[in-house]
Amino acid sequence: MNQMLAMRVFRCIVEAQGFSAAAERLDTTHSSVSRHLQQLESALGVRLLNRNTRRMSLTAAGERYYAACVDILDRVDAASQAVTQEHERPSGLLRISVPLTLGTLELGRWLPAFQQRYPDIRIDLSCSDPLVDLVADGFDVALRICGPLADSSLVARLLGVSPQVLVAAPAYVFEHGLPRSVVELDAHRLLTYASATRWSLVNEEGESFSWDCASFFHSDTITALHAGALAGTGIAAFTLATVQDDLLAGRLVRILPDYTLGSRHCYALYPHARHLPVKVRAFVEHMAEYYRDKS
């Protein structure tokens, strides 16, 4: 008896919920599936399935053995895939969901290098801030920028953490002056995002200041706030990774540089860690490198 094959057949019977369905999935016959199960039960000396003409159910031993089969077979498949993928060139269509910030304001920083590095990967990019249903919507991977991630059925890999900073255009500072303290912000034009009208600033000593700020300009998209900040409309909050180039080029300047509005985390989300396609792994590793350079 080929025990590994018999274990795969047994697992398929359980997951397909029947001998005929398992035989169809395995492209074999009902009798062959039944024979593998009989041989496995004989070798183990226990009954794994209770079965009659109408229904089938796992025995207590069968439940334990099924769980062990899943673990063993997944480990074997993952090991084989890992060895295979070492020599596999990433290719094919990669469907990605990213937030608007990453898909617009930061796109030029990470996409060209990725395409040059992996020319055989074609990209279908969707930009939206709400989290999509990866499986139902057919995405391979999603990136999200948020606070610490809540529990999820998805695998979440933390790519980087970036502080949120206050910035404004030099033209705004020239016209309205530079605030020297948190309380002076009330006299300035503040640009706020979505429902984030309450700002909580923390300084290097750990002191925090929170207040409901009056919005001079309010938008539900980061790109609009970024455009408004560059145009000199007012003071806005962005992750440092988003405005790093603007600060270096002098298009924006830090406001109250000793303070931040906490940090935002960037995660790569995908349905499962095992059997992760090489194209997804390549993208996640590339983005991890991108954020390491920004930290």
Contacts in CASP RR format, 6 or more apart in sequence:
PFRMAT RR
TARGET T0000
AUTHOR 0000-0000-0000
METHOD contacts of the structure
MODEL  1
MNQMLAMRVFRCIVEAQGFSAAAERLDTTHSSVSRHLQQLESALGVRLLN
RNTRRMSLTAAGERYYAACVDILDRVDAASQAVTQEHERPSGLLRISVPL
TLGTLELGRWLPAFQQRYPDIRIDLSCSDPLVDLVADGFDVALRICGPLA
DSSLVARLLGVSPQVLVAAPAYVFEHGLPRSVVELDAHRLLTYASATRWS
LVNEEGESFSWDCASFFHSDTITALHAGALAGTGIAAFTLATVQDDLLAG
RLVRILPDYTLGSRHCYALYPHARHLPVKVRAFVEHMAEYYRDKS
1 36 0 8 1.000
1 39 0 8 1.000
1 40 0 8 1.000
1 43 0 8 1.000
3 40 0 8 1.000
3 43 0 8 1.000
4 73 0 8 1.000
4 76 0 8 1.000
5 36 0 8 1.000
6 36 0 8 1.000
6 37 0 8 1.000
6 39 0 8 1.000
6 40 0 8 1.000
6 43 0 8 1.000
7 40 0 8 1.000
7 69 0 8 1.000
7 72 0 8 1.000
7 73 0 8 1.000
8 26 0 8 1.000
8 69 0 8 1.000
8 73 0 8 1.000
9 22 0 8 1.000
9 26 0 8 1.000
9 33 0 8 1.000
9 36 0 8 1.000
9 37 0 8 1.000
9 40 0 8 1.000
10 36 0 8 1.000
10 37 0 8 1.000
10 40 0 8 1.000
10 48 0 8 1.000
10 65 0 8 1.000
10 66 0 8 1.000
10 69 0 8 1.000
11 66 0 8 1.000
11 69 0 8 1.000
11 70 0 8 1.000
11 73 0 8 1.000
12 22 0 8 1.000
12 25 0 8 1.000
12 26 0 8 1.000
12 33 0 8 1.000
13 19 0 8 1.000
13 22 0 8 1.000
13 33 0 8 1.000
13 37 0 8 1.000
13 49 0 8 1.000
13 56 0 8 1.000
14 49 0 8 1.000
14 58 0 8 1.000
14 66 0 8 1.000
15 22 0 8 1.000
16 22 0 8 1.000
16 24 0 8 1.000
16 25 0 8 1.000
17 56 0 8 1.000
18 56 0 8 1.000
19 30 0 8 1.000
19 33 0 8 1.000
19 34 0 8 1.000
19 56 0 8 1.000
20 30 0 8 1.000
22 33 0 8 1.000
23 29 0 8 1.000
23 30 0 8 1.000
23 32 0 8 1.000
23 33 0 8 1.000
26 33 0 8 1.000
37 48 0 8 1.000
37 49 0 8 1.000
40 48 0 8 1.000
41 47 0 8 1.000
41 48 0 8 1.000
44 61 0 8 1.000
44 65 0 8 1.000
46 59 0 8 1.000
46 61 0 8 1.000
46 62 0 8 1.000
46 65 0 8 1.000
47 59 0 8 1.000
47 61 0 8 1.000
47 62 0 8 1.000
48 58 0 8 1.000
48 59 0 8 1.000
48 61 0 8 1.000
48 62 0 8 1.000
48 65 0 8 1.000
48 66 0 8 1.000
49 56 0 8 1.000
49 57 0 8 1.000
49 58 0 8 1.000
49 59 0 8 1.000
49 62 0 8 1.000
50 56 0 8 1.000
50 57 0 8 1.000
50 58 0 8 1.000
50 59 0 8 1.000
51 57 0 8 1.000
58 66 0 8 1.000
74 274 0 8 1.000
77 274 0 8 1.000
77 275 0 8 1.000
78 274 0 8 1.000
78 275 0 8 1.000
81 275 0 8 1.000
85 278 0 8 1.000
85 281 0 8 1.000
88 278 0 8 1.000
89 120 0 8 1.000
90 118 0 8 1.000
90 120 0 8 1.000
90 121 0 8 1.000
90 278 0 8 1.000
90 279 0 8 1.000
90 281 0 8 1.000
90 282 0 8 1.000
91 118 0 8 1.000
91 120 0 8 1.000
91 121 0 8 1.000
91 279 0 8 1.000
92 120 0 8 1.000
92 121 0 8 1.000
92 122 0 8 1.000
92 279 0 8 1.000
93 121 0 8 1.000
93 122 0 8 1.000
93 123 0 8 1.000
93 124 0 8 1.000
94 121 0 8 1.000
94 122 0 8 1.000
94 123 0 8 1.000
94 124 0 8 1.000
94 140 0 8 1.000
94 141 0 8 1.000
94 279 0 8 1.000
94 280 0 8 1.000
94 283 0 8 1.000
95 124 0 8 1.000
95 126 0 8 1.000
95 138 0 8 1.000
95 139 0 8 1.000
95 140 0 8 1.000
95 141 0 8 1.000
96 123 0 8 1.000
96 124 0 8 1.000
96 125 0 8 1.000
96 126 0 8 1.000
96 139 0 8 1.000
96 140 0 8 1.000
96 141 0 8 1.000
96 142 0 8 1.000
96 143 0 8 1.000
96 283 0 8 1.000
97 126 0 8 1.000
97 128 0 8 1.000
97 132 0 8 1.000
97 134 0 8 1.000
97 137 0 8 1.000
97 139 0 8 1.000
97 141 0 8 1.000
97 142 0 8 1.000
97 143 0 8 1.000
98 125 0 8 1.000
98 126 0 8 1.000
98 127 0 8 1.000
98 142 0 8 1.000
98 143 0 8 1.000
99 127 0 8 1.000
99 128 0 8 1.000
99 129 0 8 1.000
99 143 0 8 1.000
99 144 0 8 1.000
99 145 0 8 1.000
99 222 0 8 1.000
100 127 0 8 1.000
100 128 0 8 1.000
100 129 0 8 1.000
100 221 0 8 1.000
100 222 0 8 1.000
100 223 0 8 1.000
101 145 0 8 1.000
101 222 0 8 1.000
101 223 0 8 1.000
101 239 0 8 1.000
101 242 0 8 1.000
102 110 0 8 1.000
102 127 0 8 1.000
102 143 0 8 1.000
102 145 0 8 1.000
102 266 0 8 1.000
103 125 0 8 1.000
103 127 0 8 1.000
104 127 0 8 1.000
104 223 0 8 1.000
105 222 0 8 1.000
105 223 0 8 1.000
105 226 0 8 1.000
105 242 0 8 1.000
106 241 0 8 1.000
106 242 0 8 1.000
109 245 0 8 1.000
109 290 0 8 1.000
110 286 0 8 1.000
110 287 0 8 1.000
110 290 0 8 1.000
111 123 0 8 1.000
113 286 0 8 1.000
113 290 0 8 1.000
114 121 0 8 1.000
114 283 0 8 1.000
114 286 0 8 1.000
115 121 0 8 1.000
115 123 0 8 1.000
117 282 0 8 1.000
117 286 0 8 1.000
118 279 0 8 1.000
118 282 0 8 1.000
118 283 0 8 1.000
118 286 0 8 1.000
121 279 0 8 1.000
121 282 0 8 1.000
121 283 0 8 1.000
126 132 0 8 1.000
126 139 0 8 1.000
129 221 0 8 1.000
131 142 0 8 1.000
131 144 0 8 1.000
131 269 0 8 1.000
132 139 0 8 1.000
132 142 0 8 1.000
134 140 0 8 1.000
134 141 0 8 1.000
134 142 0 8 1.000
134 154 0 8 1.000
134 269 0 8 1.000
134 270 0 8 1.000
134 271 0 8 1.000
135 271 0 8 1.000
140 270 0 8 1.000
140 277 0 8 1.000
140 279 0 8 1.000
140 280 0 8 1.000
140 283 0 8 1.000
141 268 0 8 1.000
141 269 0 8 1.000
141 270 0 8 1.000
141 280 0 8 1.000
141 283 0 8 1.000
141 284 0 8 1.000
142 268 0 8 1.000
142 269 0 8 1.000
142 270 0 8 1.000
143 159 0 8 1.000
143 266 0 8 1.000
143 267 0 8 1.000
143 268 0 8 1.000
143 269 0 8 1.000
143 287 0 8 1.000
144 266 0 8 1.000
144 267 0 8 1.000
144 269 0 8 1.000
145 239 0 8 1.000
145 264 0 8 1.000
145 265 0 8 1.000
145 266 0 8 1.000
146 264 0 8 1.000
146 265 0 8 1.000
146 267 0 8 1.000
147 263 0 8 1.000
147 264 0 8 1.000
147 265 0 8 1.000
148 265 0 8 1.000
149 156 0 8 1.000
149 265 0 8 1.000
149 267 0 8 1.000
152 269 0 8 1.000
154 269 0 8 1.000
154 270 0 8 1.000
154 271 0 8 1.000
155 269 0 8 1.000
155 270 0 8 1.000
155 271 0 8 1.000
155 272 0 8 1.000
155 273 0 8 1.000
156 267 0 8 1.000
156 268 0 8 1.000
156 269 0 8 1.000
157 267 0 8 1.000
157 268 0 8 1.000
157 269 0 8 1.000
157 284 0 8 1.000
157 288 0 8 1.000
158 265 0 8 1.000
158 266 0 8 1.000
158 267 0 8 1.000
159 266 0 8 1.000
159 267 0 8 1.000
159 268 0 8 1.000
159 284 0 8 1.000
159 287 0 8 1.000
159 288 0 8 1.000
159 290 0 8 1.000
159 291 0 8 1.000
160 265 0 8 1.000
160 266 0 8 1.000
160 288 0 8 1.000
160 291 0 8 1.000
160 292 0 8 1.000
160 294 0 8 1.000
160 295 0 8 1.000
161 263 0 8 1.000
161 264 0 8 1.000
161 265 0 8 1.000
161 266 0 8 1.000
161 295 0 8 1.000
162 239 0 8 1.000
162 240 0 8 1.000
162 241 0 8 1.000
162 242 0 8 1.000
162 263 0 8 1.000
162 264 0 8 1.000
162 266 0 8 1.000
162 291 0 8 1.000
162 294 0 8 1.000
162 295 0 8 1.000
163 239 0 8 1.000
163 240 0 8 1.000
163 260 0 8 1.000
163 261 0 8 1.000
163 262 0 8 1.000
163 263 0 8 1.000
163 264 0 8 1.000
164 237 0 8 1.000
164 238 0 8 1.000
164 239 0 8 1.000
164 240 0 8 1.000
164 260 0 8 1.000
164 261 0 8 1.000
164 262 0 8 1.000
164 263 0 8 1.000
164 264 0 8 1.000
165 237 0 8 1.000
165 238 0 8 1.000
165 239 0 8 1.000
165 240 0 8 1.000
165 243 0 8 1.000
165 254 0 8 1.000
165 255 0 8 1.000
165 257 0 8 1.000
165 260 0 8 1.000
165 261 0 8 1.000
166 201 0 8 1.000
166 235 0 8 1.000
166 236 0 8 1.000
166 237 0 8 1.000
166 254 0 8 1.000
166 255 0 8 1.000
166 256 0 8 1.000
166 259 0 8 1.000
166 261 0 8 1.000
167 229 0 8 1.000
167 235 0 8 1.000
167 236 0 8 1.000
167 237 0 8 1.000
167 238 0 8 1.000
167 243 0 8 1.000
167 246 0 8 1.000
167 247 0 8 1.000
167 252 0 8 1.000
167 253 0 8 1.000
167 254 0 8 1.000
167 255 0 8 1.000
168 229 0 8 1.000
168 232 0 8 1.000
168 234 0 8 1.000
168 235 0 8 1.000
168 236 0 8 1.000
168 252 0 8 1.000
168 253 0 8 1.000
168 255 0 8 1.000
169 229 0 8 1.000
169 230 0 8 1.000
169 231 0 8 1.000
169 232 0 8 1.000
169 234 0 8 1.000
169 251 0 8 1.000
169 252 0 8 1.000
169 253 0 8 1.000
170 250 0 8 1.000
170 251 0 8 1.000
170 252 0 8 1.000
170 253 0 8 1.000
171 232 0 8 1.000
172 189 0 8 1.000
172 232 0 8 1.000
172 233 0 8 1.000
172 234 0 8 1.000
172 235 0 8 1.000
173 253 0 8 1.000
173 255 0 8 1.000
176 188 0 8 1.000
176 189 0 8 1.000
176 234 0 8 1.000
178 255 0 8 1.000
179 185 0 8 1.000
179 187 0 8 1.000
179 188 0 8 1.000
179 235 0 8 1.000
179 255 0 8 1.000
179 256 0 8 1.000
181 256 0 8 1.000
182 201 0 8 1.000
182 209 0 8 1.000
182 256 0 8 1.000
182 259 0 8 1.000
185 199 0 8 1.000
185 213 0 8 1.000
185 235 0 8 1.000
185 256 0 8 1.000
186 211 0 8 1.000
186 213 0 8 1.000
186 214 0 8 1.000
188 234 0 8 1.000
188 235 0 8 1.000
189 216 0 8 1.000
189 217 0 8 1.000
189 233 0 8 1.000
189 234 0 8 1.000
189 235 0 8 1.000
190 199 0 8 1.000
190 213 0 8 1.000
190 214 0 8 1.000
190 215 0 8 1.000
190 216 0 8 1.000
190 217 0 8 1.000
190 234 0 8 1.000
190 235 0 8 1.000
190 236 0 8 1.000
191 215 0 8 1.000
191 216 0 8 1.000
191 217 0 8 1.000
191 218 0 8 1.000
191 219 0 8 1.000
191 225 0 8 1.000
191 228 0 8 1.000
191 229 0 8 1.000
191 233 0 8 1.000
191 234 0 8 1.000
191 235 0 8 1.000
191 236 0 8 1.000
192 213 0 8 1.000
192 215 0 8 1.000
192 217 0 8 1.000
192 218 0 8 1.000
192 219 0 8 1.000
192 225 0 8 1.000
192 236 0 8 1.000
193 218 0 8 1.000
193 219 0 8 1.000
193 220 0 8 1.000
193 222 0 8 1.000
193 225 0 8 1.000
193 236 0 8 1.000
193 237 0 8 1.000
194 219 0 8 1.000
194 220 0 8 1.000
196 237 0 8 1.000
197 212 0 8 1.000
197 213 0 8 1.000
197 215 0 8 1.000
197 218 0 8 1.000
198 210 0 8 1.000
198 211 0 8 1.000
198 212 0 8 1.000
198 213 0 8 1.000
199 210 0 8 1.000
199 211 0 8 1.000
199 213 0 8 1.000
199 237 0 8 1.000
199 261 0 8 1.000
200 208 0 8 1.000
200 209 0 8 1.000
200 210 0 8 1.000
200 261 0 8 1.000
200 262 0 8 1.000
201 208 0 8 1.000
201 209 0 8 1.000
201 210 0 8 1.000
201 256 0 8 1.000
201 259 0 8 1.000
201 260 0 8 1.000
201 261 0 8 1.000
202 208 0 8 1.000
202 209 0 8 1.000
202 259 0 8 1.000
202 260 0 8 1.000
202 261 0 8 1.000
202 262 0 8 1.000
203 258 0 8 1.000
203 259 0 8 1.000
204 258 0 8 1.000
209 259 0 8 1.000
216 233 0 8 1.000
216 234 0 8 1.000
217 225 0 8 1.000
217 228 0 8 1.000
217 233 0 8 1.000
217 234 0 8 1.000
219 225 0 8 1.000
222 238 0 8 1.000
222 242 0 8 1.000
225 236 0 8 1.000
225 238 0 8 1.000
226 236 0 8 1.000
226 238 0 8 1.000
226 242 0 8 1.000
226 243 0 8 1.000
228 234 0 8 1.000
228 236 0 8 1.000
229 235 0 8 1.000
229 236 0 8 1.000
229 238 0 8 1.000
229 252 0 8 1.000
230 246 0 8 1.000
230 251 0 8 1.000
230 252 0 8 1.000
235 255 0 8 1.000
237 261 0 8 1.000
239 264 0 8 1.000
240 294 0 8 1.000
241 266 0 8 1.000
241 291 0 8 1.000
241 294 0 8 1.000
243 252 0 8 1.000
244 294 0 8 1.000
246 252 0 8 1.000
247 253 0 8 1.000
247 254 0 8 1.000
266 287 0 8 1.000
266 291 0 8 1.000
268 283 0 8 1.000
268 284 0 8 1.000
268 287 0 8 1.000
268 288 0 8 1.000
270 276 0 8 1.000
270 280 0 8 1.000
270 284 0 8 1.000
END
